[in-house]
Amino acid sequence: MRIALIHTRLKRVGGLETRLFSYIDELTARGHEVTVIVSKIEHNEQLPDGVRVIRCSMKRVPKPIRIWYYDRAVHSILQREQFDFVLALIQISGVDALLVPGNHPGYLKAVQRRTKLLDRLVISVEQKCFSSAQTLLACSQMMKDEVVQLFGIAPEKIRVLHPPTDNQRFHSQLKSRKAEFRETYGFAKDKFSFLLVSASHRRKGLPLLIDAFSQLKNEPVEFILAGTPLKMAMPENMRYIGYAKKAEELFASADALILPATYEPFGQIVSEAIMCGTPVLLSHMVGAKAIVSENEGMIVNSFSVDDWVKAIREMTRRQFNIAPDFAVQQRLLLRDHVDAILDVAENRAN
C-alpha cells in the first residue's frame, strides 16, 4: 500500500514527532511504501531504505497564516501523487485519517479561558479538518466525546485509538531495581513517593498539589517533580529534580504517579508508569482514566484540595495488582496501534 504520513517536521523531539518515526519503522517493516510530507527536516535523521520525504518549506510564510498555506501545499502534493491512504498527524483537511490528540475549545473550556480572535481561527481550522476527514482517530474516549459535542461530528466517524507506548523502554522488570533507582535520584527511604513528570506544571495540577502537600508535612509522604524548570515555591516535602532523561527509571522509583491535571487529552505518562509497575492517581480530566481500573490506580472526580489530600492518604494504604500483560490487554503496543490504523486504511480501500 502507498501510504502518506503528514507532519510539520521530521525530527525526534516531542510525542507526535517521535511517533512519526515509529509509524515509519513499523509500516516499512510490514512492506508498505511510505512517503513522509513535512515542512522541516532534521538532516541527520536516519530513515529506513525506500522511505521518500517530500518537503514543503514554509520558512517565508508568516506564522499566523502558515497553517493555511501548508494545507494548500500538501493538497497539491496529494492530488499529484494519488496515495492509497493518507494519515495526518497534524491539522490537514480532507485526509483519509486524522489523529486527534486534543482540541482547542475543549482546552479553553477546561482552563476557563476566554475565546480570543486567534482562538477562533484555530477552532475554525479544527472544524474544517474534523469535518472533512474520512476518519478521526481520537486519543481517548474523552476526546471523542468532546469532538462530538463541540464540533458536531458524527460519533461513528470517530475511532478511539490510544497512543502506543514503548514496551522495550517501559516495563515492569524495572521494579526489581527500585531501591537502586531511588538512591540514584534521592528518593526518601522512609516515605511514600509520589511522582509527576511535567512540561506544563500549571495545567498538570501543580498548584493543587502544593496546597495538598502543604497539609501533609507531618506525614510520611513526599512529592518528586521532574521536567521543565520550576517557577513556584513548594513546601519541604516537595522536591524538583530537574529534567527527566530516563523517565522509565523515575517511574520505577516512585510508589505512585500523581496527575491532577485540569486538562489532559490522554496523558502518556499514565500508560508509561503503569507499564513500569507503578499505580496512578489521576483527575477525572485525564483521558487515560479509561485504561485505569482499581487494579492500576484511583480517579479523583474533583479539584477539591481536601479530596486530593484524602486520595493521597488512601493511595498509601491501598494495594494494587497491575497485570504483567497490561499493555497487551489495553492494546497499547505499537503493533496493535498500527493494526488499527491499517484496518481503517483497508476499510477505506474497500
Backbone hydrogen bonds, N-H to C=O, Kabsch-Sander energy under -0.5 kcal/mol:
donor,donor_aa,acceptor,acceptor_aa,energy
3,I,1,M,-0.8
3,I,33,E,-2.8
4,A,85,F,-2.6
5,L,35,T,-2.7
6,I,87,L,-2.2
7,H,37,I,-2.4
10,L,40,K,-2.2
11,K,9,R,-0.8
13,V,11,K,-2.1
18,T,14,G,-1.8
19,R,15,G,-2.1
20,L,16,L,-1.8
21,F,17,E,-1.1
22,S,18,T,-1.5
23,Y,19,R,-2.7
24,I,20,L,-2.3
25,D,21,F,-2.6
26,E,22,S,-2.6
27,L,23,Y,-2.8
28,T,24,I,-2.2
29,A,25,D,-1.9
30,R,26,E,-1.1
31,G,28,T,-1.5
32,H,27,L,-2.3
33,E,1,M,-2.0
34,V,32,H,-0.8
35,T,3,I,-2.6
36,V,52,R,-3.2
37,I,5,L,-2.9
38,V,36,V,-0.6
38,V,54,I,-2.2
39,S,8,T,-2.4
40,K,8,T,-1.9
42,E,10,L,-2.1
43,H,41,I,-0.8
45,E,42,E,-1.9
51,V,48,P,-1.7
52,R,34,V,-2.1
54,I,36,V,-3.2
55,R,53,V,-0.5
56,C,38,V,-2.9
57,S,55,R,-0.6
61,V,58,M,-1.5
65,I,62,P,-1.3
66,R,62,P,-0.6
66,R,63,K,-1.2
67,I,63,K,-0.5
69,Y,65,I,-1.8
70,Y,66,R,-2.7
71,D,67,I,-1.7
72,R,68,W,-2.0
73,A,69,Y,-2.5
74,V,70,Y,-2.7
75,H,71,D,-2.1
76,S,72,R,-1.7
77,I,73,A,-1.4
78,L,74,V,-2.5
79,Q,75,H,-2.3
80,R,76,S,-1.3
81,E,77,I,-2.6
82,Q,78,L,-2.2
84,D,2,R,-1.9
85,F,2,R,-1.7
87,L,4,A,-2.8
88,A,97,A,-2.5
89,L,6,I,-2.8
92,I,90,I,-1.0
95,V,92,I,-0.5
96,D,86,V,-0.7
97,A,86,V,-2.0
98,L,135,T,-2.1
99,L,88,A,-2.5
100,V,137,L,-2.7
107,Y,103,N,-1.6
108,L,104,H,-2.6
109,K,105,P,-2.4
110,A,106,G,-2.0
111,V,107,Y,-2.4
112,Q,108,L,-0.5
112,Q,109,K,-0.5
113,R,108,L,-2.4
116,K,114,R,-0.5
120,R,116,K,-2.1
121,L,117,L,-1.8
122,V,118,L,-2.2
123,I,119,D,-2.6
124,S,120,R,-2.1
125,V,121,L,-1.8
126,E,122,V,-2.2
127,Q,123,I,-2.7
128,K,124,S,-2.0
129,C,125,V,-2.5
130,F,126,E,-3.2
131,S,127,Q,-2.3
132,S,128,K,-1.8
133,A,129,C,-1.5
134,Q,95,V,-2.2
135,T,96,D,-1.2
136,L,157,K,-2.3
137,L,98,L,-2.8
138,A,136,L,-0.7
138,A,159,R,-2.4
139,C,100,V,-2.1
144,K,140,S,-2.1
145,D,141,Q,-2.7
146,E,142,M,-1.9
147,V,143,M,-2.5
148,V,144,K,-2.2
149,Q,145,D,-2.4
150,L,146,E,-3.5
151,F,147,V,-1.5
152,G,148,V,-1.0
153,I,147,V,-1.2
157,K,154,A,-1.8
158,I,155,P,-1.6
159,R,136,L,-3.0
161,L,138,A,-3.5
161,L,159,R,-0.6
165,T,332,L,-3.0
167,N,165,T,-0.8
169,R,166,D,-0.6
170,F,166,D,-2.7
171,H,169,R,-0.7
174,L,171,H,-1.5
175,K,172,S,-1.7
176,S,173,Q,-1.4
177,R,174,L,-1.9
178,K,175,K,-1.8
181,F,177,R,-2.7
182,R,178,K,-2.6
183,E,179,A,-1.9
184,T,180,E,-2.0
185,Y,181,F,-2.4
186,G,182,R,-0.6
186,G,183,E,-0.6
187,F,182,R,-2.5
191,K,188,A,-0.5
192,F,220,P,-2.6
193,S,191,K,-0.6
194,F,192,F,-0.6
194,F,222,E,-2.9
195,L,256,A,-2.3
196,L,224,I,-2.1
198,S,196,L,-0.6
198,S,226,A,-2.8
204,K,200,S,-1.8
205,G,202,R,-1.2
206,L,201,H,-2.5
209,L,205,G,-1.9
210,I,206,L,-2.5
211,D,207,P,-1.7
212,A,208,L,-2.4
213,F,209,L,-3.2
214,S,210,I,-1.3
215,Q,211,D,-0.6
215,Q,212,A,-1.3
216,L,213,F,-1.0
217,K,214,S,-0.5
219,E,216,L,-1.8
221,V,219,E,-2.6
222,E,192,F,-2.4
223,F,237,N,-2.4
224,I,194,F,-3.1
225,L,239,R,-3.2
226,A,196,L,-2.5
227,G,242,G,-2.3
228,T,198,S,-1.6
238,M,235,P,-1.8
239,R,223,F,-2.7
241,I,225,L,-2.7
245,K,243,Y,-0.9
249,E,246,K,-1.2
250,L,246,K,-1.2
251,F,247,A,-2.7
252,A,248,E,-1.9
253,S,249,E,-1.4
254,A,250,L,-1.9
255,D,193,S,-2.1
256,A,193,S,-1.5
257,L,279,P,-2.4
258,I,195,L,-2.7
259,L,281,L,-3.0
261,A,259,L,-0.7
262,T,203,R,-2.4
263,Y,203,R,-0.8
264,E,285,M,-2.2
270,V,267,G,-2.0
271,S,267,G,-0.7
272,E,268,Q,-2.4
273,A,269,I,-2.3
274,I,270,V,-2.3
275,M,271,S,-2.3
276,C,272,E,-0.9
276,C,273,A,-0.7
277,G,274,I,-2.0
278,T,273,A,-2.4
280,V,296,E,-2.0
281,L,257,L,-2.4
282,L,298,M,-2.5
283,S,259,L,-1.9
284,H,300,V,-1.4
286,V,283,S,-1.2
287,G,264,E,-3.2
287,G,285,M,-0.6
288,A,266,F,-2.3
289,K,286,V,-2.0
290,A,287,G,-1.5
291,I,288,A,-1.9
292,V,289,K,-1.6
293,S,291,I,-0.6
296,E,293,S,-1.4
297,G,293,S,-1.6
298,M,280,V,-2.3
300,V,282,L,-3.1
301,N,299,I,-0.5
308,W,304,S,-1.9
309,V,305,V,-2.4
310,K,306,D,-2.2
311,A,307,D,-2.1
312,I,308,W,-2.6
313,R,309,V,-2.1
314,E,310,K,-2.4
315,M,311,A,-2.5
316,T,312,I,-1.3
317,R,313,R,-0.6
317,R,314,E,-1.1
318,R,314,E,-1.9
321,N,295,N,-0.9
326,F,323,A,-1.7
329,Q,325,D,-2.6
330,Q,326,F,-2.2
331,R,328,V,-1.1
332,L,327,A,-2.9
333,L,327,A,-0.6
337,H,333,L,-2.2
338,V,334,L,-2.8
339,D,335,R,-2.0
340,A,336,D,-1.9
341,I,337,H,-1.6
342,L,338,V,-2.8
343,D,339,D,-1.9
344,V,340,A,-1.6
345,A,341,I,-2.1
346,E,342,L,-2.7
347,N,343,D,-2.2
348,R,344,V,-2.1
349,A,345,A,-2.1
350,N,346,E,-1.8
